[in-house]
Amino acid sequence: MILHGTTVCLCPLDRRHAQRARAWANDVELARLLDRARPVSDAEHEEWTAGLYGRDDCVYFAIETADRVHVGNVWLWAIDARHRKAEVRIVIGETQVLGRGMGNEAIRLLCDYAHDRLNLRRLYAYVLSTNPRARRAFEKAGFEVEGVLRQDRWTGEGYADVFLLGRLLPACGLTA
């Protein structure tokens, strides 16, 4: 299944995306923004990628441009069908596309998928205070700050606050 937007499309994350995804996981600046503690080895990444298939608690998509260049990933994590909620996570790994609204569009497409296909009602995200670009993308996609986890994450240089952002999706008449 491919989800089409104006500037990006979301397609299921697969092996052709693995090399870039691992490079982004090991990028020092992205690791800082995403609160990654250490680099990921080839073996760890291969095991992680293989483990995604068949899971019902997460859904991963590659973010691709209209000309099919892989620029990031977006996913639903900790899907809770009973309570109809999930966490949204995103990484835009290609710096040349930053500031073009692709993250915002990818989040919006994922929200539509969560609502229309998974019958989710609530989505939430944790964003480090050191990552204002991510906070803006979520807010443009309809998320609101619901709280601040003060000094919640160690960045290596000090503790950073974490914003909890949430979005309620419209009721679609389906029940849990």
Secondary structure in CASP SS format (residue, H / E / C, confidence):
PFRMAT SS
TARGET T0000
AUTHOR 0000-0000-0000
METHOD secondary structure of the structure
MODEL  1
M C 1.00
I C 1.00
L E 1.00
H E 1.00
G C 1.00
T C 1.00
T C 1.00
V E 1.00
C E 1.00
L E 1.00
C E 1.00
P E 1.00
L C 1.00
D C 1.00
R H 1.00
R H 1.00
H H 1.00
A H 1.00
Q H 1.00
R H 1.00
A H 1.00
R H 1.00
A H 1.00
W H 1.00
A H 1.00
N C 1.00
D C 1.00
V H 1.00
E H 1.00
L H 1.00
A H 1.00
R H 1.00
L H 1.00
L H 1.00
D C 1.00
R C 1.00
A C 1.00
R C 1.00
P C 1.00
V C 1.00
S C 1.00
D H 1.00
A H 1.00
E H 1.00
H H 1.00
E H 1.00
E H 1.00
W H 1.00
T H 1.00
A H 1.00
G H 1.00
L C 1.00
Y C 1.00
G C 1.00
R C 1.00
D C 1.00
D C 1.00
C E 1.00
V E 1.00
Y E 1.00
F E 1.00
A E 1.00
I E 1.00
E E 1.00
T E 1.00
A C 1.00
D C 1.00
R C 1.00
V C 1.00
H E 1.00
V E 1.00
G E 1.00
N E 1.00
V E 1.00
W E 1.00
L E 1.00
W E 1.00
A E 1.00
I E 1.00
D E 1.00
A C 1.00
R C 1.00
H C 1.00
R C 1.00
K E 1.00
A E 1.00
E E 1.00
V E 1.00
R E 1.00
I E 1.00
V E 1.00
I E 1.00
G C 1.00
E C 1.00
T H 1.00
Q H 1.00
V H 1.00
L C 1.00
G C 1.00
R C 1.00
G C 1.00
M H 1.00
G H 1.00
N H 1.00
E H 1.00
A H 1.00
I H 1.00
R H 1.00
L H 1.00
L H 1.00
C H 1.00
D H 1.00
Y H 1.00
A H 1.00
H H 1.00
D H 1.00
R C 1.00
L C 1.00
N C 1.00
L C 1.00
R C 1.00
R E 1.00
L E 1.00
Y E 1.00
A E 1.00
Y E 1.00
V E 1.00
L E 1.00
S C 1.00
T C 1.00
N C 1.00
P H 1.00
R H 1.00
A H 1.00
R H 1.00
R H 1.00
A H 1.00
F H 1.00
E H 1.00
K H 1.00
A C 1.00
G C 1.00
F C 1.00
E E 1.00
V E 1.00
E E 1.00
G E 1.00
V E 1.00
L E 1.00
R E 1.00
Q E 1.00
D E 1.00
R E 1.00
W E 1.00
T C 1.00
G C 1.00
E C 1.00
G C 1.00
Y E 1.00
A E 1.00
D E 1.00
V E 1.00
F E 1.00
L E 1.00
L E 1.00
G E 1.00
R E 1.00
L E 1.00
L C 1.00
P C 1.00
A C 1.00
C C 1.00
G C 1.00
L C 1.00
T C 1.00
A C 1.00
END
